[in-house]
Amino acid sequence: MLYLWIKAFHVIAIIAWMAGMLYLPRLFVYHCEVPKGSIQSETFKIMERRLLKAIINPAMGLTWILGLILIWQGGWYTSGWLHAKVLLVLILSGVHGFLSKTVKVFAADANVRPAKFYRMINEVPTVLMIGIVILVIVKPF
């Protein structure tokens, strides 16, 4: 029964992490379109920082902790599908790191990338999520 509770909270953490990972790049798109130093820019900085610190970072940490517990308790560590899933989650964590750095770049008014770049980056977590879900549900190997 404990395994199922851990799994439930793991899924809740994933949902929160993905919600933030999908929303933060959209904020960057809109942030690019306002003048540096404007009231709107300062508001975006607050929104980006709070989203990262209050939702995305804790959700990622909880996702990893609970996921590792599930791997250990379920004995999944020898499964091929899990190795592929962990690889995709590591890449998603790298994207998380990039987005975290980008929050700092915008906070310093140092962004040089166009909105189109962030529109494209916004698709990366979605593609990774699709791969992860397929691996977990279908377990193709």
Rosetta blueprint (number, residue, H / E / L):
1 M L
2 L H
3 Y H
4 L H
5 W H
6 I H
7 K H
8 A H
9 F H
10 H H
11 V H
12 I H
13 A H
14 I H
15 I H
16 A H
17 W H
18 M H
19 A H
20 G H
21 M H
22 L H
23 Y H
24 L H
25 P H
26 R H
27 L H
28 F H
29 V H
30 Y H
31 H H
32 C H
33 E L
34 V L
35 P L
36 K L
37 G L
38 S L
39 I H
40 Q H
41 S H
42 E H
43 T H
44 F H
45 K H
46 I H
47 M H
48 E H
49 R H
50 R H
51 L H
52 L H
53 K H
54 A H
55 I H
56 I H
57 N H
58 P H
59 A H
60 M H
61 G H
62 L H
63 T H
64 W H
65 I H
66 L H
67 G H
68 L H
69 I H
70 L H
71 I H
72 W H
73 Q H
74 G H
75 G L
76 W H
77 Y H
78 T H
79 S L
80 G H
81 W H
82 L H
83 H H
84 A H
85 K H
86 V H
87 L H
88 L H
89 V H
90 L H
91 I H
92 L H
93 S H
94 G H
95 V H
96 H H
97 G H
98 F H
99 L H
100 S H
101 K H
102 T H
103 V H
104 K H
105 V H
106 F H
107 A H
108 A L
109 D L
110 A L
111 N L
112 V L
113 R L
114 P L
115 A H
116 K H
117 F H
118 Y H
119 R H
120 M H
121 I H
122 N L
123 E H
124 V H
125 P H
126 T H
127 V H
128 L H
129 M H
130 I H
131 G H
132 I H
133 V H
134 I H
135 L H
136 V H
137 I H
138 V H
139 K L
140 P L
141 F L
